[in-house]
Amino acid sequence: CKGFFKRSIQKNMQYVCHRDKNCVINKVTRNRCHSCRLKKCFDVGMSKES
């Protein structure tokens, strides 16, 4: 999650979920929805300032 989060913040990426904004994110499915993956990073406490 760290590398994905860092790249997303540095490049100011704007992702859109094409489902219900509640996709399951795990090791197998993490590349299916970038929007929900970034949301999960914030949910677990990662911040833009770090």
N, C-alpha and C positions, 0 to 999 in steps of 0.2 A: 504493500500500500504506500510505503514511503516514497518510492521513486515515481509512481503514478501521480501521487498527490503533489509532489514537488514540480513535476513537469506541467501539470494542469494549472497550478497557481502561477508559475513563471510565465507561461504562454497565455495566461488569462483565458483559458478555454471555457466555452459555454456549451454544455452538453444538454441534450434533450432526451427524456425517456419516452420511448414509443409504446410503452405499456401503461401500467397504472401507478408508476412512480414508487413501486414497492417490490422491485425485483429481488430475488434471492441472490446474495453475493457470497460466494465461497471460492475455494481454489479452482474448482472446475468451471464455474459460471461467471467468474469475475470479468471476463472480456466481452460479455454479451451486452452489458449496459453501463456505459461510462458515467452517465448521470447518477445512477443509483450507487455506483461504486464510490464516486466522489462524495455523495451524501453520506455514505457509511463512514468514510474517513472523518468527516466533520462530526458525525454522531459519536464516534469513539474518542473524540477530544482533540483531534488534530486542528491546528489553527494556521491561518495565513501568516501570522506574525512570527511563527517559529522558524 
